[in-house]
């Protein structure tokens, strides 16, 4: 799937796939992106999705990621600007690795800092 476009595939199972620079548009809720290599991937939604242990360096998250699971994911340089992460399993350390959480709704419901 590397360098591809993937749209409207809720519950997709991409465990261990190479999804680098792939664009995920539309409804991709409850999809499994665990253990993927998703460097510079773009995600427009992913509520209840699994990103466990994925490599998501410089990935962009734009949209609804409520209750998504980022446990163990590498989010260095990831951009969560204006994303909805309410209830997501993502640590403070992971959020600090991100390039931006500006105006994001964080897991606890607080709006992300733009400084």
C-alpha positions as CSV (number, residue, x, y, z in Angstrom):
1,X,0.0,0.0,0.0
2,X,3.0,2.3,0.2
3,X,2.3,5.6,-1.7
4,X,-1.3,4.7,-2.3
5,X,-4.8,6.1,-1.5
6,X,-7.1,4.0,0.8
7,X,-10.7,5.3,1.4
8,X,-13.7,4.2,3.3
9,X,-12.6,0.8,4.7
10,X,-13.9,0.6,8.2
11,X,-12.5,-2.5,10.1
12,X,-9.6,-2.9,7.6
13,X,-6.9,-5.2,9.0
14,X,-3.5,-3.9,7.9
15,X,-1.5,-5.4,10.7
16,X,2.3,-5.4,9.8
17,X,1.7,-3.6,6.5
18,X,3.9,-1.0,4.9
19,X,1.6,2.0,4.7
20,X,4.3,4.8,4.4
21,X,3.1,7.9,2.6
22,X,-0.4,6.3,2.1
23,X,-3.5,8.5,2.3
24,X,-6.4,7.1,4.4
25,X,-9.6,9.1,3.6
26,X,-13.2,8.7,4.8
27,X,-14.4,6.2,7.3
28,X,-11.6,4.0,8.5
29,X,-13.0,3.5,12.0
30,X,-12.2,0.3,13.9
31,X,-9.3,-0.5,11.5
32,X,-6.2,-2.3,12.6
33,X,-2.9,-0.5,11.8
34,X,-0.9,-2.3,14.5
35,X,2.7,-2.9,13.8
36,X,2.6,-1.0,10.6
37,X,5.3,1.2,9.0
38,X,3.4,4.3,8.5
39,X,6.0,7.0,8.0
40,X,4.5,10.1,6.6
41,X,1.0,8.5,6.3
42,X,-2.1,10.6,6.4
43,X,-5.2,9.6,8.3
44,X,-8.5,11.5,8.0
45,X,-10.3,9.4,10.6
46,X,-9.8,6.4,12.8
47,X,-12.2,6.3,15.7
48,X,-11.6,3.1,17.7
49,X,-8.7,2.2,15.4
50,X,-5.7,0.3,16.7
51,X,-2.2,1.8,16.0
52,X,-0.4,-0.4,18.6
53,X,3.4,-0.5,18.1
54,X,3.1,1.2,14.7
55,X,5.9,3.4,13.4
56,X,4.1,6.7,12.6
57,X,7.0,9.1,12.2
58,X,5.8,12.4,10.6
59,X,2.3,11.0,10.1
60,X,-0.6,13.4,9.9
61,X,-3.9,12.8,11.8
62,X,-6.8,15.0,10.8
63,X,-10.3,14.2,12.1
64,X,-11.9,11.8,14.6
65,X,-9.6,9.5,16.5
66,X,-11.8,9.1,19.6
67,X,-10.9,5.9,21.6
68,X,-8.1,5.0,19.2
69,X,-5.3,2.9,20.7
70,X,-1.7,4.3,20.2
71,X,-0.1,2.0,22.8
72,X,3.6,1.6,22.0
73,X,3.4,3.6,18.7
74,X,6.3,5.8,17.6
75,X,4.7,9.2,17.0
76,X,7.9,11.3,16.6
77,X,7.0,14.3,14.5
78,X,3.4,13.3,14.1
79,X,0.9,16.1,13.5
80,X,-2.4,16.0,15.5
81,X,-3.4,19.6,14.7
82,X,-7.2,19.9,15.3
83,X,-7.6,16.1,15.6
84,X,-10.1,14.6,18.1
85,X,-8.2,12.3,20.4
86,X,-10.9,12.2,23.1
87,X,-10.6,8.9,25.1
88,X,-7.6,7.7,23.0
89,X,-5.0,5.6,24.6
90,X,-2.0,7.8,24.0
91,X,0.6,8.7,26.6
92,X,1.9,12.2,27.6
93,X,5.3,11.1,26.3
94,X,3.9,10.2,22.9
95,X,2.0,13.6,22.7
96,X,5.3,15.4,23.5
97,X,6.9,13.6,20.5
98,X,4.3,15.0,18.2
99,X,5.2,18.1,16.1
100,X,1.8,19.6,16.9
101,X,-1.3,19.1,19.0
102,X,-2.6,22.6,18.3
103,X,-6.3,22.8,18.8
104,X,-6.5,19.0,19.1
105,X,-9.0,17.6,21.6
106,X,-6.7,15.6,23.9
107,X,-7.8,12.3,25.5
108,X,-8.9,14.1,28.7
109,X,-11.0,16.6,26.7
110,X,-8.6,19.5,27.1
111,X,-7.7,21.5,23.9
112,X,-4.1,21.1,22.7
113,X,-1.6,23.9,23.2
114,X,-0.6,25.9,20.1
115,X,2.7,27.2,21.6
